Amino acid sequence: MYIEVKPNGTKLFKMAYRYDGKQKTLSFGDYPITTLAKARERMVEAHRLLRDGIDPMAQFQSEKQAKLSKTEHTFSKIAAELLEKRRKEGLSDATLTKKRWLVSLAAADIGDMPIREIKAPDILVPLRKIESDGNYETAKRTRALIGEVFRYAIATARAEFDPTVGLRGALISPRVTHRAAIVEREPFAELCRAVWAFNGQPEVQTALKLMVLLYPRPGELRLSKWDEFDLANRKWTIPAARMKMRREHIKPLPGLAVELLEDLRSQSWKTDWVFPSRLSRARSISENTLNGSLRRMGFGAEEMTSHGFRASASSLLNESGKWQSDAIEAELAHFSGDQVRRTYHRAAYWKERVEMAEWWAGEVLGYLMH
């Protein structure tokens, strides 16, 4: 063992040795943080390992990694790292918030555990707690997210397998429920009349009318900003970050929708939001605002939701027999298949979608007159 003095004055305890025919150098730490007694201790251990045919450098590095895994490579820290990665990749704030909440449900029991030490029974503990409250779908989603964290840990060399695989079939399967929607012509006509007669705040009135006319996902509409709308060319470009499939989507605007938006913009609120909240102009209205308005009109949660306008339009457009089903699916942003097919899917039906948008607006006006 010897001391190496660096140009900056740092003094390192080192040991030269040969292993497998190669000359190697092992460092025991810098003086005086590492004492002479501690360095001699490490040297004795290194010689013992060499006598046993073990490379001391590899052994000490393995021990260091094991120690690091107990403090740094915990479930909570790796989950936070994964979510930060997903944020940089463009995952929406709403989805990130949900994922953080799911992580918190698991973290109470496994958050501080080194990820390499977590086994299937450990994961089952928080999942059973969630199930005991009757939240079967939440338990299923939490298991899926824990699996996502483990797969990321495997990809970054901090875990070797995903123990959630062994839990498939262990959880109670949630009962599938569909969002309530009115899909028959006459009841939907009554809904349209109720929306146009609704005496609410202008931004809420307009949002509900546009849900009827454009049938986007509620978050796509209520979180929209004025710079997304090209009223002169009758187009609405929804950014990829707000789309379910993370791909930009362009919707044609019928004349009636343009009139509604122009009227709303003329009220000149000083905000980028198209549908600002009355409580704070710094944020948009919430989905609860839209659903609450439907309740005030007399439509129960089991009868209609703001998301249900999509099913309503899809059913009635298909029922009309006037439009290709692929054009309706493209308008709903239901993309499938490879990227080439998705691009073709959007472009090929644009003319038909423009015509369909005007026809649908005309149908809605017809409902209002009867």
N, C-alpha and C positions, 0 to 999 in steps of 0.2 A: 504494500500500500504506500502511496506517496501523495503529496500535496501539489496541485498544479495552481500556479498563480497567473490569473488572466491579466491582460493589459490594463483593465479597469480596476485592478486591485482585488478582485474576487478570488477567494482561495477555495479550491474544491478538493475533497478527499476522493482519490481515485485508486483503482486497482487494475493492473494489467494481467491478463490471463489468456490461455489458449483453449479453444473448444472446437472439436471436430476439425482440427487442423488449421483453424483460423485464429489470428491474433485479434483480441477484443479488449475493450476498455470499459470498466464499470465505474459509475459515479455514485458516491454515497451521500452527496450533499455538500453544501458550502459551509465553511467555518466562519463565524462561531455558532451559527444556527444549529448545525450538526456538530455535536461535541466529539472529541477524540475517542471517548469511550464508546459512543454510539457507532462511530465509523468502524472501530475495531470489532464491535459486535456484528456488524453487517459483513465485514470481511471474513470473520470466522464462519458465518452462515454460508457465505459464497463458496468457501473452500469445502464445506460439508456437502453442498449441492454438487460441486465438481466431482467429489469422490463418488457420489451416487450416480454420476453420469448425466446430471441435469445442468443445463446452461443457466447460470444464476441471473443473467440479464433477462432472459425470457421469463424466469420464475418471478423475479421482482416486478416486472411489468405486469404479469398476470395478477399478482397480489394487489398492485396499484389499481388496476382496472376493477377488481372485485370490490375494493374499498370505495372506489368512485361510484360504482353502481349502487351502493347502499345509500349514498347521499345525493348524487346528482341524477342518476338514471331511474328516478321514481316514476310511477304512473302519472302523477299530476304534472310533473315537469315535462315529460315527453308529450302528454296530451296538450299542454299549453304551447309547446313548440310546434306540434302538428297544426293546431288551430291558427297559429300565426302564419304558418306556411300557406294554409288555405285562404287566409285573409289576403295575402300578397297575390294569390292566384285569382282573386276576384270574387270569392264567395260573398254573398250578400250579408249585410249586417244582421238582418233578421235571422238568417240561417245560422250564422255564427253564434248569436245569442242563444238560440235553441240548443246548439251543440255544447256551449259552455254550461248551460243548465244541466244537460244530461251528464256531462263530466262531473259536475258537482254532486250529483246523486250517487255516483260510484266512488268519488274521492273520499267521502266520509269513512269508508271502510278499507279501500285499497290505495288511496291517494299517496300515502307516504311509503308504501312498500316498493322495494326495488322491483322493476318490471320483470327481471329474470326469475324472481322468486314467487311470482303470482301464479297460482294454479286455478283450475276450473272451480274447485269448491270455494276459493276465496271470492271469485267473481259472483258466484251464486248467492253470496250473502246479501249484497246490496240489491240484487235483482229480486230476491224473495221479499225483501222489505217493500219494494215498489209494488210487487204483486199483492202483498197483504192489504194494500190500500185500494185494491181493485183496478189499478192502473196497468192493465195488461199490455196495451199498446206502448206505453212509456217504457215498460220493462224490455219489450222487444227492441225498441229503438236504442235503449241504453246498451244492451248487449251488442248491437250492431256497431255502435260507436266505439265501445271498448275494443272490439275486434279491429276496427280501423286504426286505433292507437297502436295495437300490437303489430299490425302489418307494417306500420310506419317504423316501429322500433326494430323489426326484423330487417327492413330495408336499410336502416342506418346502423346495423351491426350491434344493436343493444338488446336484442332478444333473439331466440332461436325458433320459437313456435308460437302459434296463436291458440291459447287455451279455450277461447270462446267456441272453437269448432266442436269441442266435446259437449257443449251445452245445447246444441241443436236438438230440439224435441223436449228439452227439460222445462221450458216455460209454457205457461198457459197461452194458447193461441187466442188473440183478441178477436172478438166478433166484428166482422166487416160491416161498417155502416157507411152509407153514401150521403153526401150533402143533399139536404132537402132542396127540391126544385119543382117548379110548376112546368109541366111539359105538354099540357093539352091546350089547344088553341083558345077556347073560350075562357077558361080560368086565367090564361096568360094575358088575354085582352083586358080582363078585369084588373090584373096587376098593373098593366101599362096605364090604365086610366087612373088608378090609385097613385102611381108615381107622378104623373103629370098634375094631379090635383093636390099633391103633398105640399103642405104649407110649412116649409122648413127654411133654414138659412140658404142663401143662393148657392153657395159652393156645394152643399149637400144635395140640394134639388138637382143641380146640374150633374153631379157625380152619379146620382141614381138614374137620371135619364140617359147618360152615356153608358152606364152598365147595360141598359136595355138595348141601346143602339149598337154598341161595339162589343159587348160581352167579353171583355178582357178578364184576367184574374184580378180580384179586387186590389191587390198590392200594386199591380202594374198601373192601374188607373190612379188610385189615391196618392201614390208617391210620385206622380208625374210632375214635370216642370215645363214651363212655357217654351223653353228652347227645343223641346222634343217635337213640337207641333209646327208643321209647315202648312198653315191654313190656306195660303195662296194656291198650293199644289195639292191640297187635300190629303196630306199624309201625316201619320203619327209614327215616329221612330222610337220604339221602346228599347232602351239600352240593354245590352247583354246581361249586365249585372243584376237587372231586375227580372229577367226571364227565368222561368223554371229550368229550361235546358241550357241557360247561359249562352244564348245566341241572340244577337240583335234581331228584332222583329219589326217589320213595317206593316202598318194597317192602313187601308184606304179609309178616308173620312167621307161619309155621305154629306150632302148639303145641309141636312138638318143638324148634324153634329157640329159642323163648322159654324152655323148660326148660334148654337148654344155656347160654343167656346168664345166666339167673338163678343157675345153679350156679356159673358162672365168676365172677359178681359177688360171690357169697357168700364168695369167697376173699379179698375186701377188700384188694387191693393199693392202695396210696395213689398212684394215678395216674389221669389222665383217659383214658389209652389202654385200649381193650378188650383188646388183645393186646400188652402191653408186652414188650420184649426182656428176657431174663434178664441180658444184659450191662449194660444201662442202662435203668432204668425211665423215663428221660426220653425214650425213643424206642420205636417199635413194632418188632415182628418184621419181617424183610425178606422179599421174595419168594423169595430164595435159601433161606430157612428152610423155606418151604412146598415148594419144589421138591426141596430136599435130603431132606425127610422122605419124599417120594414115592420117591426113589432108595433110601432105607433100607428101604422096603417091597418093593423089587424091581422098581419100574416105571421103565424107562429113559427117557432124555430123548426118544428117538424114539417112545416109546409114550404118555406122558402128562405134561402140565405142569399147573401150578396154573391157568393160563388155560384149559386144555382142559376144565374142568368146565362152562364155558359151552356149548361145542360138544356135550358129552355130553348135557346137559339139553335143549338145543334139538332135537337129533336125536330123542331118546326121547320128548319131549313131542309133537313133530310126528307121530312114528310112531304114537303112541297113538290119534290121530284124535279125541280127546275135546275138544280146545281149538282155538279159532280161531287161525290163524297170526298175525293182528294182535295178539291178546292175548299170545301168546308173545313176539312182537317188542317189545311194550310192556314186558313184564316184563324183557326183556334190555336195555331202554333203547336200542333201535335206532330212533331217531326219524328221520323223513324228511319232506320237504315243507315247507310254510310253517308259521308259528308257530301259526295257528289249528288246523291239522290235528294238529300235535304235541300241543297242549293237549287236543284232543278224544281223541287216541290214548291219552293217559295216563288220562283220566277215564272214558272210555266202557267200558273193560274192567276197571275196578277190582274189581267183584263177581266176575267170572270169574277174575281173577288171584288173589283171595283163595281161591276154591275150588280153583284149580289148585295153589296153594302147599300146601294141606292134602293134596290128592291125591298130589302129588309126594313129600311127606314120608311118606305111607302106602306109596308104592311103595318108597321107600328102606328103610323098616322091613321090608317084605316081602322085600327082597333080603337083609337081615341074618338072616332066619329060615331061609333055605334054604342 
